[in-house]
Amino acid sequence: MDLGYLIILKRSGLLTKALDLGLKPVQRASGLRLGASLTKLDLFVGSSTDLLELPNGTLLVGRLFDHSGNRIRDASSFPALTQLSEIRDHLVSNFWGQYVAIQGGGDPQEPITVLRDPSGGVPCVYLTDSDPAFITSDIALPERLGIYQRRVDWTTIPYYLNYPHSKKRQTALAGVNELLPGCVIKLGPQSAHTSIAWSPWTFVQPERRFKDATQAALGIRQTVEMAVRAVTTGEASILLELSGGLDSSIIASCLRGTDAKINCSTLVTPVPGADERFYASLVASDLDAPLHVEQLDFGAAAFNFPLVSNPTSPAVTMLQQATDSLMERSARRHASTCHLSGGGGDTVFGYLGNASPAADAFRASGIFSGFTAIRDLAELHRCTTWKAGRLALKKLLLTPRPARVADTAFLTPFAVTSKPPSHPWFNAPAGALTGVQERVFDLAGTQSFIDGLPRSRLRAFHMPLLSQPVIEACLRVPSWMWIAGGINRAVARDAFSDALPPQVVARRSKGTFAHFTGALFRRNRLAMLEFLMEGELQQHGLLDTVALESFFRREHHARNETFARVFDLCMIENWIRHQH
């Protein structure tokens, strides 16, 4: 989707030598058009990027909806607010979408502020310690203008080795930071300060909880349907990435009545585990849409692949690259205008997999709810009530798990960091329930999903289950309601029980790529070992080469989770090599 933009800040009132040629050369070099030229900034946007002018000079790049799913195309829906902070608060409280909002560019008395929407649907990275400073959706844009030269920030690489796929403000490129979803950056003459404009902790407060399962199911059903309808309205042809699991099937059910042409695509591999055609075919048949089976072959997955997009930190694994390329080819073949995915469903639908929901029920809802949740937990995990109760008691008594646990496998002591990951959502309020904390921590992890999907830069990519209104509605569901009756994601199943094939509603199993990744490792292990042993991570003294060689030369079970660690190391090494 064309959501590209570049903001060039004119702190001194003058453009630097790199931009002295004027605005037209900037547009030619960046491929963007001039959206606004203000006293303190120039805003360049993509040829089809939506640019909306809101009250008091606020500029919004991207797409905006109200909570009924209506597209906002002008400022008539906004009250006559004058304070910039009031406009931001009104924006995040009454609207949602994929956007960045820019304020203060034309007012000499106001600092420049940029707000990124809570879903993080539009990328936003910035560099403020240069002249000119810039804010952009794609680091390649200032590179083309000669105002930035990418360099790996080796001080941050240990963080990404210890906490792969975990967002933080500082990227792995020198000087470049990311404005995290739901945050605001305020730029003064010589300073930059970030703060939170939207927090998930607001929606887990006791007064915001749904009172019963019926109310929760209705709220989830209405919100998900609204979000899917909103993001797909206007699309001519949709490629629905359909596994046949609960989450993608729910998205499919919301497409009934759409005017768009729908093609469904599902993946299979040469080894067992990921073939979900039976369930996907039921859903596609209900939707009266064709199901296309895409074969993910071993040869399609490389660990030393070129980066299609320009991620500012390591983000794309070999499995993600292979599935991404396959789905993008499918979209081109069917002339789809967008991808539609159920990504993030496990997280938003409360799939915790431990005893936290029962512990939460005891603390927040009393003994009766607590014992009911223990029985549900025992049924869900096929264990005795005694064991479920013991695990719930441990959750009640022990300190909640940290937001992230460092993975130090195959790292030298020099690469191990004692500094815990920082994220504005990791600061849990006093008294927060254990299960609630774990859900919010997991939700922060979904912010990296879009970075691992290069196809999202080529055409619209919609993940409505990670949209702001769906996240807010799901956070209002108490954790113990998600396991009611001994069923995972129970509220979502109940909400869409009459809209899905019974086999999908009753399904408890999940597809897995474990056998495929195990086979990938065995086929590529000598080449992967050479890739890491002769790479830049090793040259910088970050890899324990003895441990690596020992691991690579052992025989391994197909479901050994250590494969994922090796793939992450290759992901980071591959990203570094492509920064030159």
ZIJOCOR-V805364 format. One record per pair of residues at least 6 apart in sequence whose C-alpha atoms are under 7 Angstrom apart, sorted by the first residue. I is the first residue (numbers start at 0). J is the second residue. Records with the same first field share a line. If there is no record, write none. Layout:
I: J ; J
This chain:
0: 455 ; 456 ; 457 ; 458 ; 459
1: 45 ; 47 ; 48
2: 45 ; 48 ; 61 ; 121
3: 44 ; 45 ; 48 ; 136 ; 137
4: 43 ; 44 ; 45 ; 135 ; 136
5: 42 ; 43 ; 44 ; 134 ; 135 ; 136
6: 40 ; 41 ; 42 ; 43 ; 133 ; 134 ; 135
7: 40 ; 41 ; 42 ; 131 ; 132 ; 133 ; 134
8: 39 ; 40 ; 41 ; 131 ; 132 ; 133
9: 39 ; 40 ; 131
10: 39 ; 188
12: 39
14: 131
15: 130 ; 131
17: 144 ; 145 ; 146
18: 25
25: 144
26: 32 ; 33
28: 143 ; 144
29: 140 ; 143 ; 144
31: 43 ; 44 ; 45 ; 46
32: 43 ; 44 ; 45 ; 46
33: 42 ; 43 ; 44
34: 42 ; 43 ; 44
35: 41 ; 42
36: 42
37: 104 ; 105
38: 104 ; 105
39: 104 ; 105
40: 104
48: 61
49: 60 ; 61 ; 62
50: 58 ; 59 ; 60 ; 61
51: 58 ; 59 ; 60 ; 72 ; 73
52: 58 ; 59 ; 73 ; 74
53: 74
54: 74 ; 79 ; 80
55: 81
56: 102
57: 100 ; 101 ; 102
58: 100 ; 101 ; 102
59: 98 ; 99 ; 100 ; 101
60: 98 ; 99 ; 100
61: 97 ; 98 ; 99
62: 96 ; 97 ; 98
63: 70 ; 71 ; 94 ; 95 ; 96 ; 97
64: 70 ; 71 ; 94 ; 95 ; 96
65: 71 ; 93 ; 94 ; 95
66: 93 ; 94
67: 225
68: 225 ; 226 ; 229
69: 229
80: 86
91: 197
95: 467
96: 116
97: 116 ; 119 ; 120 ; 121
98: 115 ; 116 ; 120 ; 121
99: 113 ; 114 ; 115 ; 116 ; 121
100: 113 ; 114 ; 115
101: 112 ; 113 ; 114
102: 111 ; 112 ; 113
103: 109 ; 110 ; 111 ; 112
104: 111
110: 185 ; 186 ; 187
111: 185 ; 186 ; 187
112: 183 ; 184 ; 185 ; 186
113: 183 ; 184 ; 185
114: 182 ; 183 ; 184
115: 178 ; 180 ; 181 ; 182 ; 183
116: 180 ; 181
117: 180 ; 181 ; 197 ; 467
118: 180 ; 465 ; 466 ; 467
119: 180 ; 446
121: 136
122: 136
123: 134 ; 135 ; 136 ; 177 ; 178
124: 134 ; 135 ; 136 ; 175 ; 176 ; 177 ; 178
125: 133 ; 134 ; 135 ; 175 ; 176 ; 177
126: 132 ; 133 ; 134 ; 174 ; 175 ; 176
127: 133
137: 309
138: 309
139: 309
141: 147
142: 148
149: 172 ; 578
150: 172 ; 173 ; 578
151: 171 ; 172 ; 173 ; 575 ; 578
152: 171 ; 172 ; 173
155: 171
156: 171
157: 414 ; 415 ; 416
158: 416
161: 405 ; 406 ; 407 ; 415
162: 405 ; 406
163: 567
164: 314 ; 447
165: 444 ; 447
166: 446 ; 447
167: 421 ; 422
168: 176 ; 177 ; 178 ; 179
169: 175 ; 176 ; 177
170: 176 ; 177 ; 311 ; 312
171: 311 ; 312
172: 311 ; 312
181: 195 ; 196 ; 197
182: 193 ; 194 ; 195 ; 196 ; 197
183: 193 ; 194 ; 195 ; 196
184: 191 ; 192 ; 193 ; 194
185: 191 ; 192 ; 193
186: 192
199: 439
202: 471 ; 474 ; 475
203: 474 ; 475
207: 475
208: 475 ; 476 ; 477
209: 215 ; 475 ; 476
212: 480 ; 490
215: 476 ; 490
216: 490 ; 491 ; 493 ; 494
217: 494
218: 472
219: 472 ; 473 ; 491 ; 494
220: 494 ; 495
222: 468 ; 469
223: 464 ; 469
224: 253
226: 463
227: 250 ; 253 ; 463
230: 461
234: 259 ; 336
235: 259 ; 260 ; 336
236: 259 ; 260 ; 261 ; 334 ; 335 ; 336 ; 337
237: 259 ; 260 ; 261 ; 262 ; 335 ; 336 ; 337 ; 338 ; 339
238: 261 ; 262 ; 263 ; 264 ; 330 ; 335 ; 337 ; 338 ; 339
239: 261 ; 262 ; 263 ; 264 ; 338 ; 339 ; 340
240: 263 ; 264 ; 265 ; 339 ; 340
241: 247 ; 248 ; 263 ; 264 ; 265 ; 279
242: 265 ; 275 ; 279
243: 275 ; 278 ; 279 ; 282
244: 503 ; 509
245: 503 ; 504
246: 341 ; 344
247: 340 ; 341
248: 282
249: 495
250: 341
252: 498 ; 499
255: 286
261: 288
262: 288 ; 289 ; 290
263: 283 ; 288 ; 289 ; 290 ; 291
264: 290 ; 291 ; 292 ; 293
265: 291 ; 292 ; 293
266: 274 ; 292 ; 293 ; 294 ; 295
267: 273 ; 274 ; 292 ; 293 ; 294 ; 295
268: 274 ; 294 ; 295 ; 296 ; 515
269: 296
270: 514 ; 515
271: 514
272: 510 ; 511 ; 512 ; 514
273: 510 ; 511 ; 512
274: 510
275: 510
278: 503
280: 290
281: 500
282: 500
283: 289 ; 290
297: 519
299: 321
300: 317 ; 318 ; 320 ; 321
301: 317
302: 317 ; 569
303: 573
307: 453
308: 453 ; 456
310: 450
313: 570 ; 571 ; 574
314: 450 ; 451
315: 451 ; 570
316: 566 ; 567 ; 570
317: 566
319: 451
323: 452 ; 453 ; 454
327: 454
336: 458 ; 459
337: 458 ; 459 ; 460
338: 459 ; 460 ; 461
339: 460 ; 461 ; 462
340: 461 ; 462
341: 462 ; 464
342: 462 ; 464
343: 445 ; 464 ; 465
344: 464
346: 438 ; 441 ; 442
347: 470 ; 473
348: 473 ; 488 ; 491
349: 438 ; 478 ; 481 ; 488
350: 487 ; 488
354: 376 ; 387 ; 390 ; 391 ; 394
355: 391 ; 394 ; 433 ; 434
356: 434 ; 478 ; 479
357: 369 ; 372 ; 373 ; 391 ; 479
358: 369 ; 391 ; 392 ; 394 ; 395
359: 432 ; 433 ; 434 ; 479
360: 368 ; 369 ; 372 ; 479
361: 368 ; 369
372: 479
373: 384 ; 387 ; 388
374: 384
375: 482 ; 483 ; 484 ; 485
376: 387 ; 482 ; 485
377: 383 ; 384 ; 387
378: 485
379: 485 ; 486 ; 487
399: 433
402: 425 ; 440
403: 420
407: 415
409: 542 ; 543 ; 546 ; 547
410: 541 ; 542 ; 543
411: 541 ; 542 ; 543
413: 541
414: 541
424: 443
425: 440
427: 436
434: 478
435: 478
480: 490
481: 487 ; 488 ; 489 ; 490
482: 488 ; 489
483: 489
492: 504
496: 504
513: 557 ; 558
514: 557 ; 558
517: 557 ; 558 ; 562
518: 557
520: 562
524: 551
528: 551
531: 537 ; 569
532: 544
534: 572
535: 572
536: 542 ; 572
